[in-house]
């Protein structure tokens, strides 16, 4: 999905900026459609995106938002306020990739018959845990995955089986559109 395309017709529909108090807001929306409108609000040391696409809060001055910070998703997400919900979610696809790529190669590389059997059992247990956890919250899925797959990574850090939430990609595209429309908030 081309997230930037969702905002190609968006314009600044209203704004208020106080240079003296270093605060303000911008409302950005598509004049022909009410989907994906958003607001950028800022005050000293903090700015926030809010609207149809959820919220992102950064404990950074509004001037921090520039091309360099928008070009790296991981860098941008590191700067999110910890008070906001994680931009990541449990991904069954990542678990399947881990099982097929990492564990299968481990099984193929080892000559230890017992280890092969243990790894095969762990794959089955992990897949069963996932199928039983389908309707449970992501935290439960993550917990059940880590418990069922423990033999696969025992003694090491568990694999990363999270992916960036769909909404976060929209939020990042919205930030890019804001920066394109308003390269300097005080002009």
N, C-alpha and C positions, 0 to 999 in steps of 0.2 A: 504494500500500500504506500502510495506517495503522500505522506502526511503533510508536506509543504503545500501540496495542491489544494488541500482542504481550506487553506487560508489565502489563496491567491487573490480573492476579491475583497478581502477585509480592508477596512479603512478605520482611521481614528474618528470615532463619532462624537466623543466628548472628552474634555480633559480639564484638569486643574493642576497648576504647578505654582508652588510658592518657593521662590529662590531663597528668600530670607529664612524660611523655616526648613528648607531642604526636604520638602514633602510634596506629595501630589498623587494624582491618579490619571490613568488613561483608559478609556473604554474602546475596545477594538471589536468591530463586528462587520459582517457582510450586510450592506444596505438592502440586498435583495432576499436575504435568508436569515433566519434567526439561529441557525445551527452554529455551534462552536464560537459563540461570542465569549470574550474574556476581558478581564480588567487587570491592569498592572497598577498596584498601589505601592507607594514607597514613602519611607521616612528615614531619618538618620540611621544608617547601619543595617537596614532591612528592606527587602522588597518582596512582594508576593504576587503571584499569578492566581486568579480565581475566576470562576465562571462555569459554563457548561462542561468544561473538561476537567473539573476538579481543582485542587489547590496545590501550589508549590510555594514554599516559603524559604527564602535564602537570607541568612544572616550576613549579608554583604551590602555595601552601598550600591545604589542603582547603577552607578558608573562602572561597576565591575562587569556588568553584562555587555560584552563586546564580542567581536568575531572569534577571538581566541578562546573564550570560555564556551561559546556555542558550537565550536567545531569538535569538541571531545565530549561525548555523552558520559563517559565514566567520570571525567573531571567535573562536569556539571553536576552529576548526581552525588558526588562526594560533598558538594557544597550545600546540599539541601539541609534545612533545619532538621534536627533529630526529633523534633516534636511532631513531625508529619509522618503519616503511614509510609512504610518502605516502598520505594519505587519498584521493588522486585517481588515476584510471586513464584510459588512452587510450579515447576514445569515437568509434566509427565514426559514430554518430548525429551527434555534434558536427561531424565532418568533412563529412558530407552536408549538414547545415544551413549550414555555412560555404560550401560549393560552391554550393548552391542560392540562398541568400540574398545573400551578399556578392558572389560572383563573377558570378552571373547579372545582378545589378543593375549591376555594373561593365561587363559586356559590353553591356547594353542602353543604358547611358549614353554610352559612347564612340562616336565616329564614326571612329576610327582602325581601318581594316580589318586592318592587321597586328597590332595589339594584340588585336583580337577573335580572330583566328586563334591567336595565342599563348596567350590565355586558354583558348580551347576545347581546345587541345592540352594545356595544363596540367591541365584538368579530367579529360581522358581519361587522362593519365599518372597522376594522383592516384588515380583509381578503379581503374586497373590495379594500382598499387602496393598498394592496400588489398586487392584480391581475391587477389593473390599472397601477401600477408602474413597471411592469416586465421589460420593455425595457428602463427604466430610469437609470441614474447613481446611484451608491450605496448611495451617500449622499442624493439624493432625496428620495430613498426608506426609508432610515433611518428617514428623516424628516417626511415623510407621515406616517410611522409607529408610530412615537412618537405622532404626532398630533391625529391620529385616535384612538390610544390606551390610550390617556391621562386619560380617566375616570378609567382605570384599575389601574393606579398607582398615581393618583392625590395626591399631597402633599408629595410624596416620590421620591426617585431617580428612573429614568426609568430603566427598566430591561436591562441587557446586552444582546444584540441580535447580537453580532459579533462573528466571529470565526477566527482562525488563517488562513491566506491565504495558499493555497496549495503550492505555491512557497517557502514559508518560511520553510516548513518542509524539502524541498530539500536543502535549504540553511543551515539549521542546520545539516543535514546529511553530507553535504560537509565540514562544520567546524569540525565535528567529524572525518571525513576521513583525513583532513589535520592534525589534532592533532595526529591521529594514525601514519601517515607517518612521521610527523616532530614534535616529542615531545619537542625538544629544537631547536629553529631556528638558534642558533649560533654554533651548532655542525656540 
